């Protein structure tokens, strides 16, 4: 536990908010992985804001197959940090909890696997252990997509059916499915001018019929079971509507109006008819429509051999589903994967994020057990 806690605290000290470079935290992890017998591959990329980012894909042990652990190093911002004894990047322990941005999502998990991996020498591993650290999971899965496109080790995992753990917080429950992520953005152009005259063109006016259709789709997906999957709670697409015009004053016509529709696609539900409906209406109204599918929904049969074996290892009766998305939705070519990690999603992204010390201890133990089972035989 001492080593896991030490790693978790050190990782929290890196301000790896998604908008910033992750090179320092990755340099630290690369050093630790190399020190403990991993061969490290780096896949770099430039994020949409022009920031240079790093992914680490590391392998320990010879041969093929084995087990792969996937974690992300970025965190959401810590603009509102209500926990007074320390700042968001100054880890603090109180009442058997470790506080800090990323403590739960997901630097605690990274610390658990980093500690567990050190318990096994190269000679003990009959099949390899992979350790993957991605960037930008919180803002569009850019790092995961770069790994899927460019990593030699990732292709090796696919070819040899490596088993995979996505280490997001699940309270150490086995998760066999999660929702995906899809955003539809509509943009109407107008002309800014004083609203008392005739020169302006309010972009919001053009957006009103589109918003009415969005509202109808929201009601449809909330009430019609054809767009729902009872395996999830809530069972809906969770259609979230956003509106923005950035008008500088009440007496200025809006020069641009933007509406977003963010939905969470589910296995067994084809959302493309809804997307097409919005695209066709947008074209008719003269709006610019942009559709971005950040990641696919993930599903592994809960009765499969891999899930059944994982449940037995952690002494659980049933696998669960979650409504958030993970890098697992990008790594869809890995057929045998689960989401499994310490901490609760209810503690992630909060103004006083924390993870219990008990979860760190138990997480390290269970990750070591999984390495023993799938890498040591």
C-alpha positions as CSV (number, residue, x, y, z in Angstrom):
1,X,0.0,0.0,0.0
2,X,2.9,2.4,0.8
3,X,4.2,2.1,-2.8
4,X,0.8,2.5,-4.4
5,X,0.0,5.5,-2.3
6,X,3.4,7.0,-3.1
7,X,2.8,6.6,-6.8
8,X,-0.7,8.0,-6.6
9,X,0.4,11.1,-4.8
10,X,3.3,11.7,-7.2
11,X,1.0,11.3,-10.2
12,X,-1.6,13.8,-8.7
13,X,1.2,16.4,-8.4
14,X,1.4,16.6,-12.2
15,X,-1.1,19.1,-13.6
16,X,-2.1,17.0,-16.5
17,X,-5.4,18.8,-17.3
18,X,-6.4,17.8,-20.9
19,X,-5.7,21.4,-22.2
20,X,-2.1,21.1,-21.2
21,X,0.9,19.0,-22.3
22,X,1.2,15.6,-20.7
23,X,4.8,15.2,-21.5
24,X,6.1,15.5,-17.9
25,X,3.8,12.9,-16.4
26,X,4.5,10.6,-19.3
27,X,8.3,11.1,-18.8
28,X,7.9,10.1,-15.2
29,X,5.8,7.0,-16.1
30,X,8.2,6.0,-18.9
31,X,11.1,6.2,-16.4
32,X,9.3,4.0,-13.9
33,X,8.2,1.5,-16.5
34,X,11.6,1.1,-18.0
35,X,13.2,0.7,-14.5
36,X,10.9,-2.2,-13.9
37,X,11.5,-4.2,-17.0
38,X,9.1,-2.7,-19.6
39,X,10.1,-1.9,-23.2
40,X,8.4,1.4,-23.9
41,X,6.9,2.5,-27.3
42,X,5.9,6.2,-27.6
43,X,3.2,7.4,-30.0
44,X,3.1,11.2,-30.1
45,X,0.4,13.4,-31.7
46,X,-0.8,17.0,-31.8
47,X,-4.2,17.7,-30.2
48,X,-6.9,19.9,-31.9
49,X,-5.5,22.9,-30.0
50,X,-2.0,22.3,-31.3
51,X,-0.6,20.9,-28.1
52,X,2.0,18.1,-28.5
53,X,0.9,15.0,-26.5
54,X,2.4,11.6,-25.7
55,X,1.0,8.1,-25.4
56,X,3.0,5.3,-23.8
57,X,2.6,1.7,-24.9
58,X,4.9,-0.6,-22.8
59,X,5.5,-4.3,-22.8
60,X,7.0,-6.6,-20.1
61,X,7.8,-10.2,-20.8
62,X,8.4,-12.2,-24.0
63,X,5.9,-13.8,-26.3
64,X,2.4,-12.8,-27.2
65,X,-1.1,-12.7,-25.7
66,X,-1.2,-12.0,-22.0
67,X,-2.9,-9.0,-20.5
68,X,-3.0,-5.3,-21.3
69,X,-3.9,-2.5,-18.9
70,X,-5.2,0.8,-20.4
71,X,-5.3,4.0,-18.4
72,X,-5.3,7.7,-19.3
73,X,-3.1,10.4,-17.7
74,X,-5.2,13.5,-18.4
75,X,-7.7,15.0,-16.0
76,X,-10.7,17.4,-16.2
77,X,-10.0,21.0,-15.0
78,X,-9.9,21.8,-11.3
79,X,-11.4,25.3,-11.5
80,X,-13.7,24.7,-8.6
81,X,-11.7,23.0,-5.8
82,X,-13.6,23.1,-2.5
83,X,-11.4,21.0,-0.4
84,X,-9.6,23.6,1.7
85,X,-6.5,21.9,3.3
86,X,-4.8,21.7,-0.1
87,X,-5.0,22.6,-3.8
88,X,-6.1,20.2,-6.5
89,X,-2.5,19.1,-7.3
90,X,-1.3,18.9,-3.8
91,X,-2.5,15.4,-2.6
92,X,-3.9,15.3,0.9
93,X,-5.0,12.4,3.1
94,X,-7.9,12.7,5.5
95,X,-10.3,10.1,6.9
96,X,-8.8,7.3,4.9
97,X,-9.2,9.2,1.7
98,X,-6.7,10.5,-0.8
99,X,-7.8,13.9,-2.2
100,X,-6.6,15.5,-5.4
101,X,-7.6,16.0,-9.0
102,X,-7.3,12.7,-10.8
103,X,-7.1,10.7,-7.5
104,X,-10.1,8.6,-8.7
105,X,-10.2,9.3,-12.4
106,X,-7.7,7.8,-12.9
107,X,-4.3,8.2,-11.3
108,X,-5.2,5.9,-8.4
109,X,-5.8,3.2,-10.9
110,X,-2.5,3.8,-12.7
111,X,-0.7,3.7,-9.3
112,X,-2.3,0.3,-8.5
113,X,-1.3,-1.3,-11.8
114,X,2.2,0.2,-11.7
115,X,2.7,-1.3,-8.2
116,X,1.2,-4.7,-9.1
117,X,3.4,-4.9,-12.3
118,X,6.5,-4.6,-10.2
119,X,5.7,-7.8,-8.2
120,X,6.5,-9.9,-11.3
121,X,10.0,-10.5,-12.7
122,X,10.4,-10.9,-16.5
123,X,11.2,-14.6,-15.9
124,X,7.8,-15.2,-14.2
125,X,5.8,-13.9,-17.1
126,X,4.9,-16.8,-19.5
127,X,2.9,-14.3,-21.5
128,X,3.5,-10.5,-21.6
129,X,2.0,-7.7,-19.6
130,X,1.2,-4.4,-21.5
131,X,0.8,-1.1,-19.8
132,X,-0.8,1.7,-22.0
133,X,-1.1,5.3,-21.0
134,X,-3.2,7.6,-23.3
135,X,-3.8,11.3,-23.4
136,X,-7.0,13.3,-24.0
137,X,-9.5,10.6,-22.9
138,X,-11.5,13.3,-21.2
139,X,-11.9,15.5,-24.3
140,X,-12.5,13.2,-27.3
141,X,-10.2,10.1,-27.0
142,X,-7.6,11.6,-29.2
143,X,-4.8,9.6,-27.6
144,X,-6.5,6.3,-27.9
145,X,-7.2,6.9,-31.6
146,X,-3.5,7.7,-32.2
147,X,-2.6,4.4,-30.4
148,X,-5.1,2.4,-32.4
149,X,-3.7,3.9,-35.7
150,X,0.0,3.9,-35.0
151,X,1.2,1.5,-32.3
152,X,3.0,-1.6,-33.2
153,X,2.4,-3.1,-29.7
154,X,-1.3,-2.4,-30.2
155,X,-1.4,-4.3,-33.5
156,X,0.5,-7.1,-31.7
157,X,-2.3,-7.2,-29.0
158,X,-5.0,-7.5,-31.7
159,X,-3.2,-10.3,-33.6
160,X,-2.7,-12.4,-30.5
161,X,-6.1,-11.7,-28.8
162,X,-4.5,-10.1,-25.7
163,X,-7.0,-9.7,-22.8
164,X,-7.6,-6.1,-21.8
165,X,-8.5,-4.1,-18.7
166,X,-9.7,-0.5,-19.0
167,X,-8.8,0.8,-15.6
168,X,-11.5,3.4,-15.1
169,X,-13.2,3.7,-11.7
170,X,-15.9,0.9,-11.3
171,X,-15.7,0.4,-7.5
172,X,-13.8,-2.8,-8.4
173,X,-16.9,-4.2,-10.1
174,X,-16.5,-6.0,-13.5
175,X,-18.1,-3.9,-16.2
176,X,-18.9,-5.6,-19.5
177,X,-20.6,-2.8,-21.4
178,X,-20.7,1.0,-21.6
179,X,-22.3,3.6,-23.8
180,X,-20.6,5.5,-26.6
181,X,-20.2,9.2,-27.5
182,X,-21.7,11.2,-30.4
183,X,-22.1,14.9,-30.9
184,X,-24.1,16.7,-33.6
185,X,-23.3,20.4,-33.9
186,X,-25.5,22.8,-35.9
187,X,-24.3,26.4,-36.8
188,X,-26.4,29.2,-38.1
189,X,-24.7,32.4,-39.5
190,X,-26.2,35.9,-39.0
191,X,-25.0,39.4,-38.9
192,X,-24.2,41.5,-35.8
193,X,-25.8,45.0,-35.8
194,X,-27.9,47.2,-33.5
195,X,-31.2,45.5,-33.0
196,X,-33.2,48.7,-33.4
197,X,-32.4,48.8,-37.2
198,X,-32.7,46.7,-40.3
199,X,-29.0,45.9,-40.9
200,X,-28.7,42.9,-38.5
201,X,-29.6,39.3,-39.0
202,X,-30.2,37.3,-35.9
203,X,-28.8,33.8,-36.3
204,X,-31.0,32.5,-33.5
205,X,-34.1,32.9,-35.7
206,X,-32.8,30.4,-38.2
207,X,-32.0,28.0,-35.3
208,X,-35.5,28.0,-33.8
209,X,-37.0,25.3,-36.1
210,X,-34.0,23.1,-35.6
211,X,-34.3,23.4,-31.8
212,X,-38.0,22.5,-32.0
213,X,-36.9,19.3,-33.8
214,X,-34.3,18.6,-31.2
215,X,-36.9,18.9,-28.5
216,X,-39.2,16.4,-30.4
217,X,-36.3,13.9,-30.6
218,X,-35.5,14.4,-27.0
219,X,-39.1,13.5,-26.1
220,X,-39.1,10.6,-28.5
221,X,-35.9,9.0,-27.1
222,X,-37.1,9.5,-23.5
223,X,-40.4,7.7,-24.1
224,X,-40.1,5.3,-27.0
225,X,-38.5,2.0,-26.1
226,X,-37.2,1.5,-29.6
227,X,-34.5,4.0,-28.7
228,X,-33.7,2.5,-25.3
229,X,-31.7,-0.4,-23.9
230,X,-32.9,-1.8,-20.6
231,X,-29.4,-3.1,-19.8
232,X,-28.4,0.4,-18.8
233,X,-29.6,2.8,-16.1
234,X,-30.8,5.2,-17.5
235,X,-31.8,3.1,-20.5
236,X,-32.0,6.2,-22.8
237,X,-29.6,8.0,-25.2
238,X,-29.4,10.8,-22.6
239,X,-29.7,13.4,-25.3
240,X,-28.2,16.6,-24.0
241,X,-29.0,19.9,-25.8
242,X,-26.7,22.9,-25.7
243,X,-27.3,26.4,-27.1
244,X,-24.8,29.2,-27.5
245,X,-24.7,32.5,-29.4
246,X,-22.0,34.6,-27.6
247,X,-23.9,37.8,-28.3
248,X,-22.1,40.6,-26.6
249,X,-25.2,42.6,-25.6
250,X,-29.0,42.3,-25.5
251,X,-29.4,45.0,-28.2
252,X,-27.1,43.4,-30.7
253,X,-28.4,40.7,-33.2
254,X,-26.6,37.4,-32.8
255,X,-24.0,36.9,-35.6
256,X,-23.7,33.2,-34.9
257,X,-25.9,30.6,-33.2
258,X,-24.7,27.1,-32.2
259,X,-26.8,24.2,-31.0
260,X,-25.2,20.9,-29.9
261,X,-26.9,17.6,-29.4
262,X,-24.8,15.2,-27.4
263,X,-26.0,11.6,-27.2
264,X,-24.7,8.3,-25.7
265,X,-25.2,5.5,-28.3
266,X,-25.8,2.1,-26.8
267,X,-25.2,-1.5,-28.1
268,X,-28.2,-2.8,-30.1
269,X,-29.5,0.7,-30.9
270,X,-28.8,2.3,-34.3
271,X,-28.8,6.0,-33.8
272,X,-28.1,6.9,-37.4
273,X,-31.7,7.5,-38.4
274,X,-31.9,10.2,-35.7
275,X,-28.6,11.7,-37.0
276,X,-29.8,11.6,-40.6
277,X,-33.1,13.3,-39.5
278,X,-31.1,16.2,-38.0
279,X,-28.7,16.4,-41.0
280,X,-31.5,16.7,-43.5
281,X,-33.3,19.3,-41.5
282,X,-30.1,21.3,-41.0
283,X,-29.5,21.2,-44.8
284,X,-33.1,22.4,-45.4
285,X,-32.6,25.3,-43.0
286,X,-29.3,26.3,-44.4
287,X,-27.4,25.3,-41.2
288,X,-23.9,23.9,-41.1
289,X,-24.0,20.4,-39.5
290,X,-21.0,18.6,-38.1
291,X,-21.3,15.0,-36.7
292,X,-18.5,13.6,-34.6
293,X,-18.6,10.1,-33.1
294,X,-15.9,10.1,-30.4
295,X,-16.2,6.5,-29.6
296,X,-18.4,3.5,-30.1
297,X,-20.5,1.8,-27.4
298,X,-18.7,-1.2,-25.9
299,X,-20.2,-4.6,-25.3
300,X,-18.8,-8.0,-24.1
301,X,-21.1,-10.9,-23.5
302,X,-21.5,-11.2,-19.7
303,X,-21.6,-14.9,-20.1
304,X,-18.3,-15.1,-22.1
305,X,-15.4,-17.1,-20.7
306,X,-13.3,-14.0,-20.2
307,X,-16.0,-12.1,-18.1
308,X,-16.8,-15.3,-16.2
309,X,-13.2,-15.8,-15.3
310,X,-12.8,-12.2,-14.2
311,X,-15.8,-12.4,-12.0
312,X,-14.4,-15.4,-10.3
313,X,-11.1,-13.7,-9.7
314,X,-12.7,-10.8,-7.9
315,X,-15.4,-12.8,-6.2
316,X,-18.4,-11.1,-7.8
317,X,-21.6,-12.7,-9.0
318,X,-22.5,-10.5,-12.0
319,X,-21.0,-8.1,-14.4
320,X,-22.4,-4.6,-14.7
321,X,-23.0,-1.9,-17.3
322,X,-22.1,1.8,-17.0
323,X,-23.4,4.9,-18.8
324,X,-20.1,6.7,-19.3
325,X,-17.6,6.1,-22.1
326,X,-14.0,5.0,-22.0
327,X,-11.0,4.4,-24.3
328,X,-12.5,0.9,-24.6
329,X,-14.9,2.3,-27.2
330,X,-11.9,3.2,-29.4
331,X,-10.0,-0.1,-28.9
332,X,-12.9,-2.0,-30.4
333,X,-10.6,-4.5,-32.2
334,X,-9.6,-6.1,-28.9
335,X,-12.4,-8.7,-28.4
336,X,-11.7,-9.6,-24.8
337,X,-11.9,-6.6,-22.6
338,X,-13.6,-5.3,-19.5
339,X,-13.7,-2.1,-17.5
340,X,-12.3,-2.6,-14.0
341,X,-10.7,-0.2,-11.6
342,X,-10.6,1.3,-8.1
343,X,-12.8,4.2,-7.0
344,X,-16.3,5.3,-7.8
345,X,-17.4,7.3,-10.8
346,X,-19.5,9.4,-8.4
347,X,-16.2,10.8,-6.9
348,X,-14.7,11.6,-10.4
349,X,-14.8,15.1,-11.7
350,X,-16.0,16.5,-8.4
351,X,-14.9,19.7,-6.7
352,X,-13.2,17.6,-4.1
353,X,-12.2,14.4,-5.9
354,X,-11.0,11.5,-3.8
355,X,-10.4,7.8,-3.6
356,X,-10.4,5.6,-0.5
357,X,-7.2,4.1,0.7
358,X,-9.0,0.8,0.9
359,X,-9.8,0.9,-2.8
360,X,-6.1,1.6,-3.6
361,X,-5.0,-1.4,-1.5
362,X,-7.7,-3.8,-2.9
363,X,-7.1,-2.5,-6.5
364,X,-3.4,-3.3,-6.3
365,X,-4.1,-6.8,-4.9
366,X,-6.7,-7.6,-7.6
367,X,-4.5,-6.3,-10.5
368,X,-1.7,-8.5,-9.2
369,X,-4.1,-11.4,-9.2
370,X,-5.1,-10.8,-12.8
371,X,-1.4,-10.6,-13.9
372,X,-0.8,-13.8,-12.1
373,X,-3.7,-15.5,-13.8
374,X,-3.3,-14.3,-17.4
375,X,0.4,-13.7,-17.7
376,X,2.0,-16.3,-15.4
377,X,-0.3,-19.3,-16.1
